[in-house]
């Protein structure tokens, strides 16, 4: 069983940029953003139930522990989800998406960027 990993200004470099893993990183503001609050359990379910094997899932709190990382990634609205490998963004989805469409987005993005 996998988990949804908290990505912060202190660990993004090691967890994502220095990794060979494919990540789906969602930038959220759970303290005030309703679409973020709706998307969070969707991503948590996908991660915990390993619904996209081979992809790690992380969440960034844009309003506090991930402010610098969010700024560096040019996140302008939340929720924003990037599929990433290293420091390269392979695909982006903005806003709330139901689980089946979110899984489809991640799988399609990974398939299109296999090399």
C-alpha positions in Angstrom: 0.0 0.0 0.0 1.4 3.4 -1.0 0.9 6.7 0.6 0.3 10.3 -0.2 3.6 12.1 0.7 3.8 15.6 2.1 6.1 17.6 -0.1 7.6 20.7 1.5 10.2 23.4 0.8 12.6 21.3 2.8 12.2 17.9 1.0 11.1 18.6 -2.6 14.7 18.6 -3.9 15.5 15.1 -2.5 12.0 13.6 -3.0 11.3 14.8 -6.5 14.2 16.6 -8.3 16.9 14.1 -7.4 14.6 11.0 -7.9 14.2 8.8 -10.9 10.6 8.2 -10.0 7.6 9.6 -11.7 5.6 11.8 -9.4 2.1 13.3 -9.4 2.4 16.4 -7.3 -0.7 18.4 -6.3 -0.3 21.9 -5.1 -3.2 22.7 -2.7 -4.5 25.2 -0.2 -6.5 23.0 2.1 -7.1 25.7 4.6 -9.4 27.7 2.3 -9.8 26.2 -1.2 -13.0 24.2 -1.7 -11.8 22.5 -4.9 -8.6 21.5 -3.1 -10.7 20.0 -0.2 -12.7 18.0 -2.8 -9.6 16.8 -4.7 -7.5 15.8 -1.6 -9.5 12.6 -0.8 -9.5 11.6 -4.4 -5.7 11.8 -4.6 -5.3 10.1 -1.2 -7.5 7.2 -2.4 -5.5 6.8 -5.7 -2.2 6.9 -3.8 -3.2 4.6 -0.9 -4.8 2.0 -3.2 -1.9 2.1 -5.7 -4.4 2.8 -8.6 -1.6 4.1 -10.8 1.3 1.7 -10.3 4.8 3.2 -10.7 3.7 6.7 -9.9 4.3 8.3 -6.5 1.8 10.9 -5.2 2.6 14.0 -3.2 0.8 17.1 -2.0 2.2 20.5 -1.4 0.6 23.0 1.0 1.0 26.2 -1.0 -0.1 28.4 1.9 2.7 27.5 4.3 5.2 24.6 4.1 5.4 24.6 0.3 5.2 28.3 -0.5 8.7 28.5 -2.0 8.4 25.3 -4.0 5.0 26.4 -5.3 6.4 29.8 -6.4 9.4 28.1 -8.1 7.0 25.9 -10.0 5.0 29.0 -11.1 1.8 27.7 -9.6 -0.8 30.5 -10.1 -3.9 28.7 -9.0 -4.9 25.7 -6.8 -5.4 22.9 -7.1 -2.7 22.3 -9.7 -1.4 18.8 -10.3 1.9 18.2 -12.2 3.1 14.8 -13.4 6.8 15.2 -13.0 10.1 13.3 -13.5 13.0 15.0 -11.9 12.5 18.7 -12.4 10.6 18.2 -15.7 6.9 18.7 -15.8 5.4 16.1 -18.1 1.7 17.2 -17.8 -0.5 19.5 -15.8 -4.1 19.5 -14.7 -5.7 22.5 -12.9 -8.9 22.3 -10.8 -11.0 19.5 -9.4 -11.2 16.3 -11.4 -13.2 13.2 -10.4 -11.1 10.1 -9.7 -11.5 8.2 -13.0 -10.6 11.3 -15.0 -7.6 12.0 -12.7 -6.3 8.5 -13.1 -6.8 8.7 -16.8 -4.8 12.0 -16.9 -1.9 10.5 -14.9 -1.7 7.3 -16.9 -2.0 9.1 -20.3 0.7 11.6 -19.3 3.0 8.8 -18.2 2.4 6.8 -21.4 3.0 9.8 -23.7 6.3 10.5 -22.0 7.8 7.0 -21.9 11.3 6.9 -23.3 
